[in-house]
Amino acid sequence: MILLFTTLATFVQFYSYLLIFRVLLTWFPTINWYNQPFAALGQITDPYLNLFRSIIPPLGGMDFSPILAFVALNLVGGLLRTLTALSFAQGF
C-alpha cells in the first residue's frame, strides 16, 4: 500500500512540474504548439487544464484556470503524502 501511495504522489509531483512548464511556455507567443515536443506536452496537460477552463472562463484575456488546477493537484498530492505517512506508521 505504501508503494502505491508513494508512486501516485510521485506522479502527481511530476505532473505538477509538467503543468508549471506548460504554463510558463504560454508566456512565449512564438511557440508553435503543433511541433514536437510542445504538441506532446499539450496533449498531456490540456485535458486536465480543460476541466478547469470549463469552470473558470478566461477573464480579460487572462486564463486563471491553472491556478485552480494547481490547487486541486496540490490537495491530491498532500492527501497522498498523508496516506503514505499513515500507512508507514501503521506498518502496512
C-alpha positions in Angstrom: 0.0 0.0 0.0 2.9 2.3 0.8 4.3 1.7 -2.7 1.1 2.6 -4.3 0.6 5.9 -2.4 4.3 6.8 -2.9 4.1 6.1 -6.7 0.9 8.2 -7.0 2.4 11.0 -5.0 5.5 11.0 -7.2 3.3 11.0 -10.3 1.3 14.0 -9.0 4.5 15.9 -8.3 5.9 15.1 -11.8 2.6 16.2 -13.4 2.8 19.4 -11.4 6.2 20.1 -12.9 4.8 19.5 -16.4 1.9 21.9 -15.7 4.4 24.6 -14.5 6.5 24.1 -17.6 3.3 24.3 -19.8 2.1 27.5 -18.1 5.5 29.1 -18.4 5.7 28.3 -22.1 2.4 30.1 -22.7 4.3 33.4 -22.0 6.1 32.9 -25.2 3.7 33.6 -28.1 6.1 32.5 -30.8 6.0 28.8 -29.7 4.3 26.6 -32.3 2.2 24.2 -30.3 1.8 21.9 -33.3 5.5 21.0 -33.3 7.2 18.4 -31.0 7.9 18.4 -28.1 5.3 21.1 -27.4 2.5 19.1 -29.1 3.1 16.2 -26.7 3.2 18.5 -23.7 -0.1 20.0 -24.8 -1.7 16.5 -25.3 -0.6 15.5 -21.8 -1.6 18.7 -19.9 -4.5 20.2 -21.8 -7.2 17.6 -20.9 -6.6 18.3 -17.2 -6.5 22.1 -17.7 -9.7 22.0 -19.9 -11.6 20.6 -16.9 -10.9 23.8 -15.0 -11.3 26.1 -18.1 -14.9 25.0 -18.2 -15.3 26.2 -14.6 -13.3 29.4 -14.9 -13.5 31.1 -18.3 -10.7 33.5 -19.4 -11.3 36.9 -17.9 -9.9 39.9 -19.8 -7.7 37.7 -21.9 -6.1 36.0 -18.9 -6.6 32.3 -18.2 -6.8 31.8 -14.4 -7.8 28.1 -14.6 -4.3 26.8 -14.0 -4.4 28.3 -10.5 -7.4 26.2 -9.6 -5.7 23.2 -11.4 -2.6 23.6 -9.2 -4.7 23.9 -6.0 -6.6 20.7 -6.8 -3.3 18.9 -7.7 -1.6 20.1 -4.5 -4.6 18.9 -2.4 -4.4 15.5 -4.0 -0.7 15.3 -3.6 -1.0 16.3 0.1 -3.7 13.7 0.6 -1.5 11.0 -0.9 1.5 12.0 1.2 -0.6 11.9 4.3 -1.9 8.4 3.4 1.7 7.3 2.8 2.7 8.6 6.2 -0.3 6.9 7.8 0.4 3.6 6.1 4.0 3.7 7.0 3.1 4.5 10.7 0.7 1.6 10.8 3.2 -0.8 9.2 1.2 -1.7 6.1 
